[in-house]
Every structure is written in structure tokens, then in C-alpha cells.
Amino acid sequence: MNFQLLHPRDQLVAIMNRIYHNGMTTLSGGNLSIKDDNGDIWITPSGIDKGKLTPKDIMCVKVDGTVEGPHKPSSEFPFHRAIYKLRPDMNAIVHAHPPALVSFSIVREVPDTRIIPQANRVCGPVGYAPYALPGSEALGENIAATFAEGYNIVILENHGMAAGGANLLDAFHRLETLDFCARTLIRARALGTVNTLSEPALNLFDHRHNLLPEFVPTTHSSRERELRQQIVDIAARACDRHLMISTEGVVSARLDEASFLITPTGHDRHTLAVEDVVLVRHGVREAGKLPSRSVRLHEAIYAAHPDVQCIMTAQCPNATAYAITAARFNSRTIPESFILLRDIPLVSFKTLYTQSEKIAEMVSLSTPVLLVENDCVLTVGTDILNAFDRLEVAEYSARSLIDTAVLGPLVPIGDEEIHDLEVAFSLS
């Protein structure tokens, strides 16, 4: 589905549903708008339940100021209008009150996106707009002036956030990605000092190692079709479970000894379709599609480990908190955690981008989970569900570990008990 071909009413309802049901706004909070090609502004209504919004509820403010629709436009319409006036390159704006970003706004701080390269590149620099009365012209002026400085996403002092983009998906992706940063930073600060990336390190992310030669597949086996659907389903499930977000996370699955399927780069993870998944065979990519930037890493792991059938990378907030601090992720908490995760090595950030073969040597079904500094959690499995299970357990275990700090010191499973688990479950 081409989201941009939907009517503005349908786009606004679809994105508001994602914002509301992902816990990034409340029944009465938040507003979205789209500037049409003719200058009309489509905007969510004031005082209507955001959890049950329909296309009929969406308002349209015409260029001449005429209002069309059954309700009042959002009370924050003035700042939408002001931003569009000063930033003609923007055609969509989202405003919401995600709890983590509100936390930053009420301590008057901007989340540092340099913790993860993908987040930094999606959001860019984050602006900060001073407080003014909600719905006032003064608030519109403050926010628009900050956007006019070149920022595409802005923290609103004691209020929330606003993001803009060339289209509504762009704006939403910035919101969701910055919210991920805020949640991860809050969890990480409970563990200790947060490590950020330098600009040279961030630049490693921009290198295009996924521009493989192309080929045109002539057939698609039943197995391939089945795996495509499983990849799409698990990516959406990972988003629903807050293990991935729209802009971050990779899934691949081995098709045979010479080929595998992998999610594309630059595509909303929650709305993937089977035709978006990329087939890679003998180092050549399916024509017209661009695989994940990590395609070379996946290729190296499959080549080194014939028993690995699926690879996933994700930036889950709790597990990623360990990747951006010096704290050790101790998986010896409950039997399930150790059985599925084992001891988790930490890999340097640079290794991920410069030495794929080294990571391929480190990971295996015996060492099925890695943490990569300032980047991701990587899991492998005997099938898609097995790799996903490890990812889910890694995030839940990390959350338990971080929450443990307010209760008392961690008492891990002892060495003797670990030995019993290794014997009973053939882990060695």
C-alpha cells in the first residue's frame, strides 16, 4: 500500500491510531495536520476522542480561512499554521505528549540522539521552544521560530513535542524515534553514565554496503512465500510489543544454503508487505529493492553457521540501555533468561560496521545474543519464532534488571545452578 495515495483524512486517522495505541498521547491530547498541495490544511478536531477518530471527524481549514467539517479544528491550529508559513518545505506536523518526552520537557532538556546512529539520522538536531499558553498565537510563534532555525523536531517546554516532515509518515517517524531515544535514555540513566557517539562514528552508519548487484527472480517457491509472510508478521509483532519501531529493526531468514530474505532499508517496519521483503542470493539482491544496511553482516553469519535460520537486530529500550552504558547485562536472573540468552557478549560499535566476519565468529546458537555498543541487540535462532523469543526475553530480562535497582541488589543464579541448567538443557 502506498500511504501517500490515501486521502489526508485517512492518513491522519491511521497515524493518530498508531500514536494513541502506542501510548504516545491520551484521549484528549495531541493533534496532527497535513498541508494539501493547494494550501488547505487538514487537521484533527478539538475535543474528540483520539482513540476513536474517524475520517469524518477530520477538519479542513481552507486557504481563505473557511472551516469545513463537523467539529472545531484543534485548538493548536495556530502553531500548525505558523510552522507551515515559516517552513514551506513541510507538509505535515505531529504534536503529541509521549510520557518520556514530557519528562524531558518538564526538566527542560533535549534527548541526545547520538546514542544510536539510526535515531540521530532520522531526527537530526532536536530544537527547544519556550513555554507559552496552549492554543495561543505566542505559542505558535515560539514553536514556528524554532522550526525556522532548521529543526525538524522540537521539544516544547513543559508541554510535549512537535515534529514536521515532507509528509505525515516522515513526521511520525521523527516522533516515534525521538520517543524511543527518550525512553532508552531514562532507562540507561538508571544504570549509570550514558555513552554517545562521535560524528566520525555516526558517519559509519552512512556507508552504503547494501548496494549489491541485482537479479530478477524467475520463480518464488512456497517456502519463500511462507517466509516472506512470517517476516512481515514478526516485524509488525515486534513493533506492537515495543521491541522495534517504524525506523529501526531488521529481520532476515535463511531460504536455502545460497539465499536468504531480509527486510528493506528505509521502510516503515510496522507496515511491511510481503513484496517489500528482499531476496538475496549469492550476494546479489532482488532487482528494484534495497536490503537492510546490515545485509553483509547477515550474509556473513549465515555463511559461518549453517544451523542459524534467522537473524534479528532491534533497539528495544531496556536492552539497548545496556548497550549505551558500561553496565553489564547479567542474564542469570531466572532459568528462562539464561536458557534463551546465555551469557551476552558486548561488541564494540566499530566492529559492527567494519568487521562483519568477527561478529559472525562471535555469534552462534551457543552464543545466540549479542549487544552492540550504541546500536542494537542481535539474536539468532533455529527459526523466526526462536530468534524473536530471544529478543523478547532479552528486553523483558533487561527491564526486570533495571527495575531491580529500587528493590535491592541483584542475587543471580549461582554457578552450580547454571551448570545444572547447561546439562539439563544441553546448552554447552
WOFEN-V335228 format. One record per helix or strand of 3 or more residues. SS is the DSSP state (helix for helix, strand for strand). FROM is the first residue (numbers start at 1). TO is the last residue. Records with the same first field share a line. If there is no record, write none. Layout:
SS = FROM-TO  FROM-TO
This chain:
helix = 3-5  8-21  50-52  55-57  77-86  99-106  113-115  117-123  137-148  168-189  199-204  222-240  269-271  274-276  295-304  317-323  335-341  349-354  356-362  384-404  415-424
strand = 31-35  41-43  59-61  92-96  126-129  153-156  160-165  250-256  259-262  278-281  284-286  310-314  345-347  369-372  376-381
